[in-house]
Amino acid sequence: MHIEIQRNSETSLSKQIFLSIVDHIRSGLIPQGSQLPSVRELSKELEVSFVTVVKAYKELEKGNFITSIQGKGTFVNTEETEIEEIKNDYLPFNWQLSIQDYLPRAQFSRFHHVPGEIQLSSSMIDPGLLPNRYLEQEIHKMLSENPRILSQYSEIQGDYNLREAMTQYLKQFEVPTTPDNLLITNGSQQGLDLVARTFVGPGDVVVMESPTYPGAIDIFRGRGATILTVPVDKEGMKVDILQNLCDKYKPKIIYTIPTFHNPTGAVMSLKRRRQILEIAKSIQCIIVEDDPWGEIYFDKKPPAPIKSIDYYGHVIYLKGLSKTLAPSCRIGILSASGSIFNRLLAAKSNADLGSPLLTQKSLLPFITSKKMIDHMKKLRTALRVRRDLTLDLLSQYAPEEISWIIPNGGLNIWISLPTWIDTNLLLMEAKKNFVTFLPGSACYPVEQENHHMRLSFSYMNEQQLQHGIITLCNIFNSEITSKKMKNNTPYF
């Protein structure tokens, strides 16, 4: 178990230890039932005081993450087995925990595609809304006309014809680029990873929105970054707080999702986009602009990306095509310029020597045809119907103590519950009813906020959505009613 201690952080050492172990548990990096190091062992390993570790362990016990058994040790709680029954040989692979790793957390992978009859946890699009038949025909045609594609590697930078097509595609977003400044990646997740492994090392400061995309948290934490957070309101990242952090800490990277923010759905105003770019220019740092679904708007088009006004190469722009076209193809686009692009290209070379040529060629005919425009129009219409259904169901069945943000695009709705409700515990109850969602705690890089959840309305059909949301609302009502009854119980 790797615990990164940042001694210059404003977060106390005991809180850092607590948060790190919570991240390991929620990521599944420490299996349920595993025995944690003793207080003495961990204090020696981390070079912190005995009292510091005791305080962290007490907080973990208070949060019901661990249980200490006199004479046996401290164990990670398990949902299915009484902790007193756990023995040292409970898991045949317990010895593996002695092998040091450097993963601080990997929460997103646990919720990305999980079993569940009604899956509301992952921002994926219903396969029935994607151009599967057309892509199948194009793949057959391509392979029959040029079977040698199967025996060819792609350029490391990506197929040139696809980069040309994407240059034209990005013009609709006012993103100025050329084929020479585009890098084809295995989804936008790889783009994030390339940025992190190229520019982020232990102790480097990364500023992120709070909450934000869990996959980005996992990547930057994995590089040992010091993560600072900026709250999000209806116009996106709060610039006054960002300015104060940048003046004090001079971050290396500002990571933002300005368009249909994940998870809240907020859209950053054009004014704030300009302000953030000015801040980055003043301190000479990089903005990583993640744009997973800027095409999925339900009313008016959102403002142009920050990249559209970037004339000095401060912005690395990431766009994924997997979700909206073909998840199995795992195609993403990275746009950057100058030596930053050259270094990212070198990182891509080290990572995999180039993305598969077959998947790149498979999408090319679709992207260059009118079918792409028609597909996006139909997709926006279908997803708006599902969003509206979700909002109607929440308005009808959710208790008044529940609130949510109405998204004007994207795939998610951010729901807030009373602060005393832990959505990680609600998820356990929902799973019993074969429904899943993303607990909000996975979306917070530093602080722990457990009373939010992200609900994705894009993957399930309308009948499944109705069943899943009514089920969740019943769980909400049951939890709140139980709390009210308990508070009103007279004492004799």
Secondary structure, DSSP 4 states (H G I P E B T S, - for coil): ------TTSSS-HHHHHHHHHHHHHHHTSS-TTPBPPPHHHHHHHHT--HHHHHHHHHHHHHTTSEEEETTTEEEE--SSS-GGG--TTSSTTGGGGGS----S---HHHHHS---SEE-SS----GGGS-HHHHHHHHHHHHHH-GGGGG-PPPTT--HHHHHHHHHHHGGGT----GGGEEEESHHHHHHHHHHHHH--TT-EEEEEES--HHHHHHHHHTT-EEEEEEEETTEE-HHHHHHHHHHH--SEEEE--SS-TTT-----HHHHHHHHHHHHHHT-EEEEE-S-TT-BSSSPPPPPGGGG-SSS-EEEEEE-TTTT-GGG--EEEE--HHHHHHHHHHHHHHHSS--HHHHHHHHHHHTSHHHHHHHHHHHHHHHHHHHHHHHHHHHHS-TT-EE---SBSSEEEEE--TT--HHHHHHHHHHTTEE-EEGGGG-SSS---SEEEEE-SSS-HHHHHHHHHHHHHHHHHHHHHHHHHHT----
